[in-house]
Amino acid sequence: MRLTIFQRYWIQGFMKGNLIAYTGIILKYTREHSVTDTDVAELIMMPLSFVNSVKSAYDSGITDPEDIVDQMDLDAEDLAEWKKASERRGIEAYIESTHKDKFGKLPEWVLEKIRTAPEEELQKWLDGSTDHRQLEEIFLGRDLCEQVLQLPPDIWDSDAFLKGMRRTLRIQLQEKFNDMPLWADEALHQKDHDQLVQLSRDILRSSTLEELLLREDKMERQ
């Protein structure tokens, strides 16, 4: 993936921090508790050779976890699988951190989307989201009305077009609210073209399905 120098150093620091933490765990559990090297390797999900390297460095007189990590060959073949997975997790952590700095605590649906995103999505978020004012714009995409207005007006009210709009909005609603009860599907089905366009705008600002879909008839439906 394409990383800036700052991003690369940040992610490398994240990976090194994990290794230092794992090294501390190894030294603690293999020397203070009756835990086997294999058990510790499984606990931290690292190769047994990494555990052996840590213990060997300690026995040679290097006792500080950070110093032990600094003298390791992180390009060793037995660490390749860990390195790949850790770099991915580092990229996810970087995206989470930068968006948390801008928007505050991230909701679970955003964290889940980051964890499950393909590389091309991660790259897009790494390249920058500074021009967006809402999390939904970044992680759900721009509102649907921008796409709608590019199409000829005479097809806006066709059944096929409205069905496509409803399907797209339903995906966005499911992604954002992690729920799509029957009443919400029924409410979405009742919306005409203009109402669907308005929904595509309002989804960026609404915090609940009820707020978005029910409005004036909310009390009546409850």
FIKOLTOR-436000 format. One record per residue (C-alpha): x, y, z; residue number from 0; residue in three letters. Coordinates in steps of 0.5 Angstrom, whole numbers, always signed. Each point is the difference from the previous one (the first is absolute). Layout:
! residues N
X,Y,Z,NUM,ALA;
...
//
This chain:
! residues 222
+0,+0,+0,0,MET;
+2,+7,-1,1,ARG;
+2,+3,+6,2,LEU;
+3,+7,+2,3,THR;
+6,+1,+4,4,ILE;
-3,+2,+6,5,PHE;
-5,-6,-1,6,GLN;
+5,-5,-1,7,ARG;
+4,+2,+7,8,TYR;
-7,+0,+4,9,TRP;
-2,-7,-3,10,ILE;
+7,-2,+2,11,GLN;
+0,+3,+7,12,GLY;
-7,-4,+1,13,PHE;
+3,-7,-2,14,MET;
+7,+1,+4,15,LYS;
-5,+2,+6,16,GLY;
-3,-6,-1,17,ASN;
+6,-4,+0,18,LEU;
+3,+3,+6,19,ILE;
-7,-2,+4,20,ALA;
+1,-7,-3,21,TYR;
+7,+0,+3,22,THR;
-2,+2,+7,23,GLY;
-6,-5,+0,24,ILE;
+5,-6,-2,25,ILE;
+5,+3,+5,26,LEU;
-5,+0,+6,27,LYS;
-4,-7,-2,28,TYR;
+6,-4,-1,29,THR;
+4,+2,+6,30,ARG;
-5,+2,+5,31,GLU;
-5,-5,-2,32,HIS;
+0,-8,-1,33,SER;
-2,+1,-8,34,VAL;
+3,-3,-5,35,THR;
+3,+4,-6,36,ASP;
-5,-3,-5,37,THR;
-6,+2,+4,38,ASP;
+3,+7,+0,39,VAL;
+1,+0,-7,40,ALA;
-7,-2,-1,41,GLU;
-2,+5,+5,42,LEU;
+3,+6,-4,43,ILE;
-1,-3,-7,44,MET;
+7,+0,-1,45,MET;
+5,-5,-3,46,PRO;
+3,-5,+5,47,LEU;
+7,+3,-3,48,SER;
-2,+7,+2,49,PHE;
-1,-3,+7,50,VAL;
+7,-3,+0,51,ASN;
+3,+6,-3,52,SER;
-2,+4,+6,53,VAL;
+2,-5,+5,54,LYS;
+7,-1,-3,55,SER;
+1,+8,+0,56,ALA;
-2,+0,+7,57,TYR;
+5,-5,+2,58,ASP;
+5,+4,-4,59,SER;
-1,+6,+5,60,GLY;
-5,+4,-4,61,ILE;
-5,+1,+5,62,THR;
-4,+6,-2,63,ASP;
-6,-2,-5,64,PRO;
+1,+6,-5,65,GLU;
+8,-2,+0,66,ASP;
-2,-7,-2,67,ILE;
-4,+2,-6,68,VAL;
+5,+5,-2,69,ASP;
+5,-6,-1,70,GLN;
-5,-4,-4,71,MET;
+0,-2,-7,72,ASP;
-8,+2,-2,73,LEU;
+1,-2,-7,74,ASP;
+1,-7,+2,75,ALA;
-4,-5,-4,76,GLU;
-3,-3,+6,77,ASP;
-3,+7,+2,78,LEU;
-3,+1,-7,79,ALA;
-7,-2,+1,80,GLU;
+0,+4,+7,81,TRP;
+3,+6,-4,82,LYS;
-5,+0,-5,83,LYS;
-6,+0,+4,84,ALA;
+3,+5,+5,85,SER;
+1,+5,-5,86,GLU;
-7,-1,-2,87,ARG;
-2,+1,+7,88,ARG;
+4,+6,+0,89,GLY;
-3,+3,-6,90,ILE;
-7,-1,+3,91,GLU;
+3,+3,+7,92,ALA;
+2,+6,-4,93,TYR;
-6,+1,-3,94,ILE;
-4,+0,+6,95,GLU;
+5,+4,+4,96,SER;
-1,+6,-5,97,THR;
-7,+0,-1,98,HIS;
-1,+0,+8,99,LYS;
+4,+6,+0,100,ASP;
-4,+3,-5,101,LYS;
-7,-3,+2,102,PHE;
+1,-2,+8,103,GLY;
-2,-7,+2,104,LYS;
-2,-5,-6,105,LEU;
-6,-4,+0,106,PRO;
+0,-7,-1,107,GLU;
-2,+0,-7,108,TRP;
+6,+4,-2,109,VAL;
+5,-4,+3,110,LEU;
-3,-7,-3,111,GLU;
+0,+4,-7,112,LYS;
+7,+1,+1,113,ILE;
+2,-7,+3,114,ARG;
-4,-3,-6,115,THR;
+2,+5,-6,116,ALA;
+4,-3,-6,117,PRO;
+7,+3,-1,118,GLU;
-3,+5,-5,119,GLU;
-5,+3,+5,120,GLU;
+6,+1,+5,121,LEU;
+4,+3,-5,122,GLN;
-6,+5,-2,123,LYS;
+0,+2,+8,124,TRP;
+7,+0,+0,125,LEU;
+1,+5,-5,126,ASP;
-4,+5,+4,127,GLY;
-8,+2,+2,128,SER;
+2,+7,+2,129,THR;
-5,+3,-4,130,ASP;
-6,-4,+3,131,HIS;
-4,+3,+6,132,ARG;
-4,-7,+1,133,GLN;
+3,-7,+2,134,LEU;
-6,-2,-5,135,GLU;
+3,+4,-6,136,GLU;
+6,-4,+1,137,ILE;
-2,-7,+2,138,PHE;
-7,-1,-3,139,LEU;
+2,+5,-6,140,GLY;
-3,+6,-3,141,ARG;
-8,+1,+0,142,ASP;
-4,-3,-5,143,LEU;
-2,+6,-3,144,CYS;
+6,+2,-3,145,GLU;
-1,-6,-5,146,GLN;
-7,+1,-1,147,VAL;
+1,+7,-3,148,LEU;
+4,-3,-5,149,GLN;
-5,-4,-3,150,LEU;
-6,+3,-5,151,PRO;
-6,+2,+4,152,PRO;
-5,-4,-4,153,ASP;
+3,-7,+3,154,ILE;
+0,+3,+8,155,TRP;
-7,-3,+1,156,ASP;
+0,-6,-4,157,SER;
-1,-7,+5,158,ASP;
+7,-3,-2,159,ALA;
+4,+7,+2,160,PHE;
-4,+1,+6,161,LEU;
+1,-7,+2,162,LYS;
+8,+1,-1,163,GLY;
+0,+6,+4,164,MET;
-4,-4,+6,165,ARG;
+5,-6,-1,166,ARG;
+6,+5,+1,167,THR;
-3,+4,+6,168,LEU;
-2,-7,+3,169,ARG;
+8,-2,+0,170,ILE;
+2,+7,+3,171,GLN;
-5,+0,+5,172,LEU;
+2,-7,+2,173,GLN;
+7,+2,+0,174,GLU;
-1,+6,+5,175,LYS;
-5,-3,+5,176,PHE;
+1,-7,+0,177,ASN;
-7,-2,-1,178,ASP;
-6,+0,-5,179,MET;
-6,-2,+3,180,PRO;
-7,-1,-4,181,LEU;
-3,+7,+2,182,TRP;
+6,+3,-3,183,ALA;
+0,-4,-6,184,ASP;
-7,+2,-1,185,GLU;
+1,+7,+1,186,ALA;
+5,+0,-5,187,LEU;
-4,-3,-5,188,HIS;
-5,+6,+1,189,GLN;
+5,+5,-2,190,LYS;
-1,+3,-7,191,ASP;
+6,+3,-4,192,HIS;
+1,+7,+4,193,ASP;
-1,-3,+6,194,GLN;
+5,-5,-1,195,LEU;
+5,+5,-2,196,VAL;
-1,+4,+6,197,GLN;
+1,-7,+4,198,LEU;
+7,+0,-4,199,SER;
+2,+7,+3,200,ARG;
-3,-1,+7,201,ASP;
+3,-7,+1,202,ILE;
+7,+4,+1,203,LEU;
-3,+4,+6,204,ARG;
-5,-5,+4,205,SER;
+2,-4,+6,206,SER;
-6,-5,+0,207,THR;
-5,-4,-5,208,LEU;
-6,+3,+3,209,GLU;
+3,+7,-1,210,GLU;
+2,-1,-7,211,LEU;
-7,-4,-2,212,LEU;
-5,+2,+4,213,LEU;
+0,+7,+2,214,ARG;
-7,+3,+1,215,GLU;
-4,-7,+0,216,ASP;
+5,-2,+5,217,LYS;
-4,+0,+6,218,MET;
-6,-3,-4,219,GLU;
+4,-6,-2,220,ARG;
+3,-1,+7,221,GLN;
//
